[in-house]
Amino acid sequence: MSRIACITGTRKGIGRHLANHLLAQGWTVVGCSRRESDLEHPNYTHFCVDVTDEEAVVAMVRKIKREIGPIYALINNAGTASMNHILLSPKKSYDRIFDTNVLGTFLLLRECGKQMSRHGGGRIVNFSSIAHPLNLEGEALYAASKASVESITRTAAKELANYGITVNAIGPTPIETDLIKNVPEASMQALLQRQTIPRFGTCEDVANCVDFFLRDESAFVTGQTIYLGGVA
């Protein structure tokens, strides 16, 4: 039986690409998003779940185990952003960003980690962003949420190591998805010039990093964050 990967935010963008990428490698993939997905594959199952809804997350993870099998890999891809000056950022932006990026990551990590601890280990990959180490102007809330994700990643790596579970994070450079569609072009170009390799990232760049973290040979790699594009 193929290994099972749970990927959040698979309806479009990076999550959709990663689902197709792992399916092509022979994985069984379970994805989720707030809305239905049109991704069709015999080894793909989709759940309509809001990652901030604790009861729904718990029910989904239990159903995956009961009907498909134990989860071996979790990819916490679901996220949201909002670009605004800190003095003009409303509380609703804080709630939305931290609920999705931090609470959602925590809930899936906790529930999937429980399964992995009972079934010989696994791999957890969280999503950070270069917005955190670069302290990007206009991204105070988003960058702070990703700093929290990195902190959870490092602590969880220590707490779950004895179960054979690795916990790592990826910090992508901007990728041309819906997440950045409202960022002014001048601001985006200025950001790219701050990278060691000044170009947009691609979903393939992310998939390559995910592959590394998921490999059996990466069992000794945990608690790490890899920033794509480089942080100068």
C-alpha positions in Angstrom: 0.0 0.0 0.0 1.3 3.5 -0.9 2.0 6.0 1.9 -0.6 8.5 2.7 0.0 12.3 2.6 -2.4 14.9 4.0 -2.0 18.3 2.3 -3.9 21.4 3.3 -5.0 24.0 0.8 -5.1 21.7 -2.2 -7.8 23.4 -4.3 -5.3 25.6 -6.1 -1.8 27.1 -6.1 1.1 25.4 -4.4 -1.1 22.9 -2.6 -2.7 21.7 -5.8 0.7 21.3 -7.4 2.1 19.3 -4.5 -1.0 17.0 -4.6 -0.4 16.3 -8.2 3.4 15.9 -7.6 3.0 13.3 -4.9 0.2 11.5 -6.8 2.6 11.1 -9.8 5.1 9.6 -7.4 2.6 6.9 -6.3 1.5 8.5 -3.0 -2.1 8.3 -1.8 -3.1 12.0 -1.2 -5.8 13.4 1.0 -6.4 17.2 0.5 -8.6 19.7 2.1 -9.8 23.3 1.5 -12.8 25.3 2.5 -14.4 24.7 -0.9 -14.7 21.7 -3.3 -11.9 20.7 -5.6 -12.0 19.5 -9.2 -8.9 17.5 -8.8 -9.7 14.0 -9.9 -7.4 11.0 -9.4 -8.1 7.4 -8.1 -5.7 8.0 -5.3 -6.9 11.4 -4.3 -9.6 12.2 -1.7 -10.8 15.7 -0.9 -12.4 17.1 2.3 -14.2 20.4 2.5 -12.7 21.6 5.9 -11.7 24.9 7.4 -8.3 24.3 9.1 -9.3 26.7 11.9 -12.3 24.5 12.9 -11.0 22.1 15.5 -13.9 19.7 15.5 -13.8 19.4 11.7 -10.1 18.9 11.7 -10.3 16.1 14.3 -13.1 14.4 12.4 -11.3 14.6 9.1 -8.0 13.1 10.5 -9.9 10.3 12.2 -11.9 9.5 9.1 -8.7 9.4 7.0 -7.3 6.7 9.4 -10.6 4.8 9.5 -11.3 4.7 5.8 -8.0 5.2 4.0 -5.2 4.4 6.5 -2.7 6.1 8.8 -1.2 9.4 7.6 2.6 9.3 7.1 3.2 12.8 5.8 1.5 16.1 6.6 2.1 19.2 4.5 0.7 22.3 6.2 0.4 24.4 3.1 -2.9 26.3 3.8 -2.2 30.0 4.5 -3.4 33.5 4.0 -1.8 37.0 3.9 -2.7 40.6 4.0 -0.4 43.5 3.0 -1.1 46.6 5.1 0.8 49.2 7.2 0.8 48.1 10.8 -1.0 51.3 11.9 -3.8 50.5 9.5 -4.2 46.8 10.2 -7.6 45.9 11.7 -8.1 43.2 14.3 -10.0 41.1 11.8 -6.9 40.8 9.7 -5.0 39.6 12.7 -7.7 37.1 13.5 -7.8 35.8 9.9 -4.1 35.5 9.5 -3.2 34.0 12.8 -6.2 31.6 12.8 -5.3 30.2 9.4 -1.5 30.3 9.5 -0.9 29.4 13.1 -4.0 27.8 14.6 -4.5 25.7 11.4 -0.9 24.5 11.4 -1.1 23.6 15.1 -4.4 21.7 14.8 -3.3 19.6 11.9 0.2 19.0 13.4 -1.4 17.9 16.7 -3.9 15.5 15.2 -1.7 14.0 12.5 1.2 13.8 15.0 -1.0 11.6 17.2 -1.6 9.1 14.3 2.1 9.1 13.4 3.2 8.5 16.9 1.1 5.3 16.9 2.2 4.0 13.5 6.0 4.2 13.4 6.7 7.8 12.7 6.2 10.2 9.8 7.1 13.6 8.3 5.6 17.0 9.0 6.3 19.9 6.7 5.1 23.4 7.7 5.1 26.6 5.6 6.9 29.7 6.7 7.9 32.6 4.4 10.9 34.8 3.7 8.6 37.6 4.9 9.7 36.7 8.4 13.5 36.9 8.2 13.4 39.8 5.8 11.0 41.7 8.1 9.0 42.9 5.2 7.3 46.3 5.5 3.5 46.0 5.2 3.6 42.3 6.2 3.9 42.7 10.0 1.0 40.3 10.8 1.9 37.8 8.1 5.5 37.8 9.1 4.7 37.4 12.8 2.4 34.5 12.0 5.2 32.7 10.1 7.6 33.4 13.0 5.1 31.5 15.2 5.0 28.7 12.7 8.8 28.4 12.8 8.7 28.4 16.6 6.1 25.6 16.6 8.2 23.7 14.1 11.3 23.8 16.3 9.5 22.8 19.5 7.4 20.1 17.9 10.6 18.6 16.4 12.0 18.1 19.9 8.7 16.8 21.3 8.0 14.3 18.5 11.5 13.1 17.8 11.2 10.0 20.0 8.3 8.9 17.9 10.3 8.9 14.7 8.5 12.1 13.5 10.5 14.8 11.8 9.1 18.4 11.7 10.6 20.9 9.3 9.5 24.1 7.5 9.8 25.7 4.1 10.1 29.5 3.6 9.3 30.2 0.0 10.2 33.3 -1.9 7.2 34.9 -3.7 5.5 32.5 -6.1 3.1 33.8 -8.7 -0.1 32.6 -7.0 -3.3 34.3 -5.7 -1.5 35.0 -2.4 0.5 37.8 -4.0 -1.9 39.0 -6.7 -2.7 42.2 -4.9 0.9 43.2 -4.1 2.0 46.3 -6.1 4.5 45.4 -8.8 7.1 47.9 -7.5 6.9 46.4 -4.1 7.3 42.9 -5.4 10.3 43.8 -7.6 12.0 45.5 -4.6 11.4 42.3 -2.6 12.9 40.1 -5.2 16.1 42.2 -5.3 16.6 41.5 -1.6 16.9 37.7 -2.3 20.2 36.0 -3.0 18.7 34.7 -6.2 16.4 37.6 -7.4 13.6 35.8 -9.2 10.1 34.5 -8.4 10.0 31.0 -7.0 8.1 28.2 -8.7 5.9 25.4 -7.4 8.6 23.0 -8.6 11.1 24.7 -6.3 8.8 24.0 -3.4 8.2 20.4 -4.5 11.9 19.7 -4.6 12.3 20.9 -1.0 9.3 18.8 0.1 10.8 15.8 -1.6 13.9 16.2 0.5 12.1 16.4 3.8 9.9 13.4 2.9 12.8 11.1 1.9 13.6 8.1 4.2 17.2 9.3 4.1 16.1 12.6 5.7 15.2 11.0 9.0 18.1 12.9 10.7 16.9 16.3 9.5 14.4 18.0 11.8 13.6 21.4 13.4 14.9 23.2 10.3 13.6 26.0 8.1 14.8 26.2 4.5 14.4 29.6 2.9 14.1 29.3 -0.9 15.8 32.0 -2.9 18.1 32.9 -0.1 17.9 35.6 2.6 20.6 38.2 2.0 
